[in-house]
Amino acid sequence: MTPFLASGAIFGIWNWTDAIIRILIIVLVMTVVVVYLTYGERKVIARFQQRLGPTRTGPAGLLQGLADALKLVAKEDLRPATADRWVFEFAPYATFIPVLMVLVVLPFAEDWGVRNLALGMFFVFAVLGLNIVGMLMAGLGSGNKFALLGGIRAAAQMISYEIPLVLSLLSVAMIARTLDLNAIAAGQSFTPESGQHAPYVVLQPLAFLIFFTAMLSELHRAPFDIPVAESEIVGGYFVEYSGIRWSMFQLTEYASMWAWSVFGSVVFLGGWAVPDTHTWAGPDWAWQLGITLIKSLAWIIAIMWIRVTVPRLRIDQLMSFCWKVLLPLALAQLLANGFILEYDGPDILLTLTSALGAVALLALIIFRAVKRPKSKLVGTYRQVQVSTP
């Protein structure tokens, strides 16, 4: 198989021309994906809410995303008089560039991507943390107290939830014994000859739940959308942006959702790999791209499903859930994996210990969701009286 984005210069004689062409391809694909992700989310949420969604622009509303993009490009770009000009104008780029860098190292098929790094997993969660800087720049540079509050909320939330997220990924890396994303995906394709592992979502269900929850927080998706809560801070850190700059924040949000979905599919679902894939008649890169697309699409639909199902958390609930629930469970998972792997325990033991933790996490979430409050709430709302029948 000779994929057209494999390692080595393909698009040019010099490495720098090859790299530029690869980046342009990624930007083009990312833009098209984002346009239709916005359309897809409207349609999916409409189905959940028994509505139709976009229907007017183009057949079945398929051109609605393009119409919105053209509208935003043509819309007037305003800057508040009290804003810090350079910080305000460069903030959208500081949030967008880290997402673009992540897409460069993701394997969409076997050895098929812009660049394959031996430390690909480390690169992903190191680079994605950089967009915190852009969000703080947007909040500080806008000269608006609501934007500043949104930026501070975003930074506090992302810094907190990155810790259990990284620990959950380390639990997988300990089993895979590598940080190479291609190798991690290949390790989940079982063959009788190699005896490789099952998908890591089976071996590490607790790490999967922690990763998925922390990912929702990193994306500022419900129920962790406090930094952009319209009912509280009228839109968050980019409330003062309009036109093309506002659209860059939207581009970053949906591109991040796509990048996280592909990344999560590679780490926990095997990405392009399927069980016993090497016994087939050599699936080509197009077939593997289709498998990755299906897995990442299922991941994205799950994110949208949660948005219309789970109500937003309060800030004290959000932070307590991270530090008092997710972090201890992530540490326990890491320690259990280390103990089992050190003494050459069987894979079933990894699954059982992680499954027990996953059951405990789900039981705690359900218990807290159905439990009625007593005479007083906790944290910030301690003085608010709640009457119970």
Number of C-alpha atoms within 10 A of each C-alpha: 11 10 15 15 18 18 14 13 15 17 16 13 9 10 12 12 14 17 19 13 15 20 17 11 14 17 16 11 11 20 16 12 16 21 22 17 19 17 20 19 17 16 18 19 18 15 12 13 11 9 12 14 18 19 13 11 13 12 10 12 14 17 18 20 20 16 13 14 16 13 14 18 15 10 12 11 13 12 15 14 9 10 18 16 13 10 18 23 18 15 25 26 15 20 27 22 16 21 25 20 16 21 25 21 23 26 27 24 26 20 20 22 21 24 18 18 17 13 13 22 24 17 16 22 16 14 15 22 17 16 22 22 15 25 28 26 26 32 30 23 25 28 17 20 14 22 29 25 19 29 26 20 21 27 20 14 24 20 12 19 25 22 17 24 25 19 22 27 23 22 24 23 18 14 19 21 13 18 21 21 28 29 19 26 25 22 24 27 23 19 17 8 7 9 11 16 18 19 25 24 21 18 23 25 22 28 31 25 19 25 24 20 20 25 22 20 25 26 19 20 21 21 19 26 23 25 30 24 16 12 8 12 18 16 17 28 31 30 20 23 22 17 17 20 22 17 18 18 21 18 22 24 19 21 23 24 25 22 22 27 26 26 24 22 24 29 27 24 25 28 34 28 24 20 15 14 16 13 10 7 7 10 12 13 19 12 13 20 17 14 19 24 19 16 19 24 17 12 20 20 16 13 21 18 16 14 18 15 11 11 12 16 15 16 16 12 13 18 16 13 15 22 15 10 16 26 21 13 24 26 16 16 24 20 13 17 23 15 13 15 16 9 8 9 12 10 14 11 15 21 19 15 19 27 18 12 21 21 13 14 18 13 12 12 13 11 11 11 9 8 8 10 13 11 12 13 13 12 12 11 11 10 11 11 12 11 9 8 2
